[in-house]
Amino acid sequence: EVQILGDQHGNLVHLWERDCSVQRRHQKVVEVAPGIDLPRDLRQRICEAAVRLCKAVDYQNAGTVEFLVDADTQEFYFIEVNPRVQVEHTVTEQVTGIDIVKSQIMVAQGHKLHEPPIDIPTQEKIHTRGVAMQCRITTEDPENNFIPDYGRITAYRSPAGFGIRLDAGTAYSGAIITPSYDSLL
């Protein structure tokens, strides 16, 4: 996936790629930014393809361009554009230092990407620092063929410590997980 930010004034940048290959039942469960085993030239070609596509349609705001990569041939194939912020945007924020949610709100207000108050650097100055990984929690019943599970969470401990970012939602002690929702917390 390639994270994109574009404004109403024709400015558009990519915030590099993230690897969302680890999935379970068609749900992304582990996301890594940047893709740790993606060759540099392939990484560049994928990001440039995402920018070309978005420029061709005058894309505005935050979005994600998804591709599949053939590990044997190093060819990549377009899947879709998600015109929204995805759950996994946090790993991109961690490695680029760019607040994607704040930026999309400012873009919607008419601000330019490369000027205050957004101040996104120009493309050649956007770099990644380190590696970030997101792991999602899902409720499944291992004694019942791993079907999605529901009920009351009796105990929950949040991760904490240096380098840990927690974007919590429905997981806390006492929370009720109903069968009406996705088991991915």
C-alpha positions as CSV (number, residue, x, y, z in Angstrom):
1,E,0.0,0.0,0.0
2,V,1.1,3.6,-0.7
3,Q,-0.2,6.4,1.4
4,I,-1.1,9.5,-0.6
5,L,-1.8,13.1,0.4
6,G,-3.1,15.6,-2.2
7,D,-4.6,19.1,-2.0
8,Q,-7.0,21.2,-4.1
9,H,-4.0,23.1,-5.5
10,G,-2.4,20.2,-7.4
11,N,0.2,19.3,-4.8
12,L,0.5,15.6,-4.2
13,V,3.0,13.4,-2.3
14,H,3.3,9.8,-1.3
15,L,4.3,8.9,2.3
16,W,6.1,5.7,1.1
17,E,4.7,2.2,1.4
18,R,3.6,-0.3,4.0
19,D,3.4,-4.1,3.8
20,C,0.0,-5.6,4.8
21,S,0.7,-9.1,3.6
22,V,-0.1,-10.9,6.9
23,Q,-3.8,-11.5,6.8
24,R,-6.4,-13.8,8.3
25,R,-9.7,-14.4,6.7
26,H,-9.1,-11.5,4.3
27,Q,-8.5,-9.1,7.2
28,K,-5.1,-7.3,7.6
29,V,-3.7,-8.3,11.0
30,V,-0.1,-7.1,10.8
31,E,1.1,-4.0,8.9
32,V,4.7,-2.9,8.6
33,A,6.1,0.4,7.3
34,P,8.2,0.6,5.3
35,G,8.1,-2.8,3.6
36,I,11.2,-4.4,5.1
37,D,12.1,-6.8,2.3
38,L,11.0,-4.7,-0.7
39,P,14.0,-3.8,-3.0
40,R,14.7,-0.1,-3.2
41,D,14.0,0.2,-7.0
42,L,10.7,-1.7,-6.7
43,R,9.7,0.5,-3.7
44,Q,10.4,3.6,-5.8
45,R,8.4,2.3,-8.9
46,I,5.4,1.4,-6.8
47,C,5.3,4.8,-5.1
48,E,5.8,6.6,-8.4
49,A,2.9,4.5,-9.9
50,A,0.6,5.6,-7.1
51,V,1.5,9.2,-7.6
52,R,0.9,9.0,-11.4
53,L,-2.4,7.4,-10.9
54,C,-3.6,10.0,-8.3
55,K,-2.3,12.9,-10.3
56,A,-4.2,11.7,-13.4
57,V,-7.5,12.0,-11.5
58,D,-6.5,15.2,-9.6
59,Y,-6.8,13.3,-6.3
60,Q,-7.4,15.4,-3.2
61,N,-7.0,14.5,0.5
62,A,-5.6,11.4,2.2
63,G,-5.9,8.0,0.5
64,T,-4.3,4.7,0.0
65,V,-3.3,3.0,-3.3
66,E,-3.0,-0.8,-3.0
67,F,-0.9,-3.1,-5.1
68,L,0.0,-6.8,-5.2
69,V,3.7,-7.7,-5.7
70,D,4.8,-11.0,-7.4
71,A,7.7,-12.1,-5.3
72,D,9.2,-14.1,-8.1
73,T,9.1,-11.6,-10.9
74,Q,9.1,-8.3,-8.9
75,E,6.2,-7.1,-11.0
76,F,3.4,-5.3,-9.2
77,Y,-0.3,-5.0,-10.0
78,F,-2.8,-2.3,-9.1
79,I,-5.7,-3.4,-6.9
80,E,-7.6,-0.4,-5.7
81,V,-7.6,3.1,-4.3
82,N,-9.2,3.6,-0.8
83,P,-10.2,7.3,-0.6
84,R,-10.0,7.4,3.2
85,V,-7.7,7.0,6.1
86,Q,-7.2,3.3,6.9
87,V,-6.6,1.8,10.3
88,E,-3.0,1.1,9.3
89,H,-2.2,4.7,8.7
90,T,-0.6,4.8,12.1
91,V,2.5,2.9,11.0
92,T,3.1,5.5,8.2
93,E,2.7,8.3,10.7
94,Q,5.3,6.7,12.9
95,V,8.0,6.3,10.3
96,T,7.4,9.7,8.5
97,G,6.4,11.9,11.4
98,I,3.5,13.2,9.4
99,D,0.1,13.4,11.1
100,I,-2.2,12.1,8.3
101,V,-5.5,12.7,10.0
102,K,-4.6,16.3,10.9
103,S,-3.3,16.8,7.3
104,Q,-6.5,15.5,5.7
105,I,-8.6,17.9,7.8
106,M,-6.5,20.8,6.9
107,V,-6.6,19.9,3.2
108,A,-10.4,19.7,3.4
109,Q,-10.3,23.3,4.8
110,G,-8.5,24.4,1.6
111,H,-4.9,24.6,3.0
112,K,-1.9,23.8,0.8
113,L,0.2,20.8,1.6
114,H,3.6,22.6,1.6
115,E,2.5,25.7,3.5
116,P,1.5,26.5,7.0
117,P,-0.4,25.1,8.9
118,I,0.1,21.7,7.2
119,D,3.8,22.1,6.2
120,I,4.2,18.7,4.6
121,P,7.8,18.6,3.1
122,T,8.2,18.3,-0.6
123,Q,8.5,14.8,-1.9
124,E,12.3,14.6,-2.0
125,K,12.4,15.6,1.7
126,I,9.9,13.0,2.9
127,H,11.9,10.1,4.3
128,T,11.2,7.1,6.6
129,R,12.9,6.7,9.9
130,G,13.0,3.2,11.4
131,V,10.3,0.6,11.1
132,A,6.9,0.5,12.6
133,M,4.6,-2.5,13.0
134,Q,0.9,-2.6,13.9
135,C,-0.7,-5.8,15.2
136,R,-4.5,-6.0,15.5
137,I,-6.3,-8.1,18.1
138,T,-9.1,-10.4,17.0
139,T,-11.5,-12.5,19.1
140,E,-11.6,-16.1,18.0
141,D,-12.5,-19.3,19.8
142,P,-9.6,-21.7,19.3
143,E,-11.7,-24.6,20.7
144,N,-14.4,-24.0,18.1
145,N,-12.5,-24.0,14.8
146,F,-11.4,-20.3,15.4
147,I,-14.8,-18.9,14.7
148,P,-15.3,-15.2,15.7
149,D,-16.0,-15.0,19.4
150,Y,-18.1,-12.6,21.5
151,G,-18.9,-11.9,25.1
152,R,-17.4,-9.8,27.9
153,I,-13.7,-9.1,28.1
154,T,-12.8,-10.1,31.6
155,A,-9.2,-9.0,31.6
156,Y,-7.3,-6.7,29.3
157,R,-3.8,-5.2,29.6
158,S,-2.7,-2.5,27.2
159,P,0.9,-2.6,25.9
160,A,3.0,0.3,27.1
161,G,6.5,1.5,27.1
162,F,9.1,3.3,25.0
163,G,8.2,3.2,21.3
164,I,4.7,1.8,21.9
165,R,1.7,3.7,20.4
166,L,-1.8,2.4,21.3
167,D,-4.8,3.4,19.3
168,A,-7.4,1.8,21.4
169,G,-11.1,1.3,20.7
170,T,-13.3,-1.4,22.0
171,A,-10.8,-3.5,23.9
172,Y,-10.9,-2.9,27.7
173,S,-11.8,-4.9,30.8
174,G,-15.6,-5.1,31.0
175,A,-16.3,-4.3,27.4
176,I,-19.0,-6.4,25.7
177,I,-18.1,-7.8,22.2
178,T,-21.3,-8.5,20.4
179,P,-21.8,-11.0,17.5
180,S,-23.1,-8.1,15.4
181,Y,-19.6,-6.7,14.7
182,D,-16.4,-7.8,13.2
183,S,-14.3,-9.8,15.7
184,L,-11.3,-7.6,14.8
185,L,-10.8,-5.2,17.7
